[in-house]
Amino acid sequence: MSFGLDKILVWNKFHQVILSFGFEMNLIDDCVYHKFSGSKYIFLVLYVDDILLATNDIGMLHETKIFLSRNFEMKDLGDTSFLLGIQIH
């Protein structure tokens, strides 16, 4: 199997698993997913092999992190203060 095909298979698995949890893919950027539940929302942004989660509900954040860790090998790097050289406040 070629290296490119491996990446496609991994992305395909990620895509299917994240959709099964209720996320929808952004129509403009296929590396951005969102999930809404009433007034609660969460955005999942992929960048190479990192995931950024942004939400207005801490419970939704914890549910998503638990779901992701059950389906993928990952570690939580904590709060983000910089992303692509941009400081987040």
KOLMIVEX-11944 format. One record per residue: x, y, z of N, C-alpha, C in turn; residue in one letter. Coordinates in steps of 0.05 Angstrom, whole numbers, padded with zeros to 5 digits, always signed. Layout:
<rs>
XYZXYZXYZa
...
</rs>
This chain:
<rs>
+00017-00024+00000+00000+00000+00000+00018+00025+00000m
+00011+00044-00016+00028+00068-00017+00021+00086+00007s
+00040+00105+00012+00037+00124+00034+00013+00141+00030f
+00007+00150+00006-00016+00166+00000-00042+00152+00006g
-00044+00127-00002-00067+00111+00003-00072+00107+00033l
-00051+00103+00049-00053+00101+00078-00067+00126+00089d
-00058+00149+00080-00070+00174+00090-00100+00176+00083k
-00107+00167+00059-00135+00168+00051-00151+00149+00068i
-00141+00125+00074-00156+00106+00090-00159+00116+00119l
-00139+00128+00130-00140+00139+00157-00161+00162+00158v
-00159+00180+00138-00178+00203+00137-00207+00192+00134w
-00210+00172+00117-00236+00161+00112-00248+00149+00138n
-00231+00135+00153-00240+00123+00179-00248+00146+00198k
-00231+00166+00200-00237+00189+00218-00263+00202+00209f
-00266+00207+00184-00290+00220+00173-00315+00204+00181h
-00315+00178+00176-00338+00161+00183-00344+00160+00212q
-00323+00158+00229-00327+00156+00258-00339+00183+00268v
-00328+00205+00259-00337+00231+00269-00365+00237+00260i
-00372+00229+00236-00400+00232+00227-00419+00215+00244l
-00410+00191+00252-00427+00174+00268-00433+00186+00296s
-00417+00205+00304-00421+00218+00330-00439+00243+00327f
-00448+00249+00303-00466+00271+00299-00454+00296+00288g
-00428+00295+00282-00415+00318+00269-00423+00320+00240f
-00422+00343+00229-00426+00348+00200-00402+00361+00189e
-00394+00354+00165-00371+00367+00152-00379+00394+00141m
-00361+00413+00144-00365+00440+00132-00365+00437+00102n
-00383+00451+00089-00385+00450+00059-00362+00464+00045l
-00350+00484+00058-00328+00499+00046-00301+00487+00052i
-00297+00477+00076-00271+00466+00084-00275+00438+00096d
-00265+00418+00083-00270+00390+00092-00253+00382+00116d
-00238+00401+00127-00223+00396+00152-00237+00408+00176c
-00260+00419+00172-00276+00431+00194-00302+00417+00196v
-00308+00408+00220-00334+00395+00227-00348+00411+00248y
-00374+00408+00249-00390+00422+00270-00412+00404+00279h
-00421+00409+00304-00443+00394+00315-00459+00414+00332k
-00485+00415+00328-00503+00433+00343-00524+00416+00358f
-00530+00424+00382-00550+00411+00398-00565+00433+00414s
-00587+00443+00403-00600+00466+00415-00582+00490+00413g
-00577+00502+00436-00559+00526+00437-00530+00518+00441s
-00524+00492+00443-00497+00483+00447-00484+00478+00419k
-00459+00483+00417-00445+00476+00392-00416+00469+00398y
-00404+00454+00379-00376+00448+00381-00365+00447+00352i
-00341+00457+00348-00328+00457+00323-00303+00440+00326f
-00297+00423+00307-00273+00406+00307-00258+00414+00282l
-00233+00422+00285-00216+00431+00263-00191+00413+00262v
-00187+00401+00239-00164+00384+00235-00141+00400+00222l
-00117+00396+00232-00094+00409+00219-00072+00388+00221y
-00065+00376+00198-00046+00354+00196-00054+00331+00215v
-00041+00328+00238-00048+00307+00256-00057+00318+00283d
-00066+00343+00283-00076+00356+00307-00106+00362+00304d
-00120+00363+00326-00148+00370+00327-00151+00393+00346i
-00166+00414+00337-00173+00436+00355-00203+00434+00359l
-00212+00434+00384-00240+00434+00391-00247+00461+00403l
-00269+00473+00393-00279+00498+00404-00309+00495+00409a
-00318+00502+00433-00346+00498+00441-00355+00519+00460t
-00381+00520+00464-00392+00538+00485-00403+00521+00508n
-00397+00495+00508-00408+00478+00529-00387+00458+00538d
-00378+00459+00563-00357+00442+00573-00365+00413+00573i
-00391+00407+00577-00400+00379+00577-00397+00367+00549g
-00404+00383+00529-00402+00374+00501-00372+00369+00494m
-00355+00386+00505-00326+00383+00501-00317+00356+00512l
-00324+00351+00537-00316+00326+00550-00327+00301+00536h
-00352+00302+00528-00364+00280+00513-00349+00274+00487e
-00342+00295+00473-00327+00292+00448-00300+00281+00452t
-00286+00291+00473-00259+00281+00478-00259+00252+00486k
-00279+00244+00502-00282+00215+00510-00287+00198+00485i
-00306+00208+00468-00312+00193+00444-00287+00190+00426f
-00273+00212+00422-00249+00210+00405-00228+00191+00417l
-00224+00192+00443-00203+00175+00455-00211+00146+00455s
-00237+00140+00453-00246+00112+00451-00242+00101+00423r
-00241+00119+00403-00239+00110+00376-00212+00114+00363n
-00195+00131+00375-00169+00136+00364-00148+00138+00386f
-00124+00132+00379-00102+00136+00397-00095+00166+00397e
-00097+00178+00420-00093+00207+00421-00085+00215+00449m
-00075+00240+00452-00070+00251+00478-00080+00280+00478k
-00090+00288+00501-00100+00315+00504-00077+00334+00511d
-00073+00354+00495-00051+00373+00500-00061+00397+00515l
-00086+00397+00524-00096+00419+00541-00106+00442+00525g
-00108+00464+00539-00118+00489+00527-00099+00499+00506d
-00109+00512+00485-00093+00523+00464-00089+00553+00470t
-00064+00561+00467-00058+00590+00470-00048+00602+00444s
-00037+00585+00427-00028+00593+00400-00037+00573+00380f
-00045+00582+00356-00053+00565+00334-00042+00577+00309l
-00025+00563+00295-00013+00572+00270+00000+00600+00274l
+00012+00604+00297+00026+00629+00303+00008+00651+00312g
-00018+00646+00316-00037+00666+00324-00044+00661+00354i
-00041+00681+00370-00047+00679+00398-00078+00679+00402q
-00087+00660+00418-00116+00657+00425-00120+00667+00453i
-00139+00685+00457-00145+00695+00483-00170+00683+00494h
</rs>
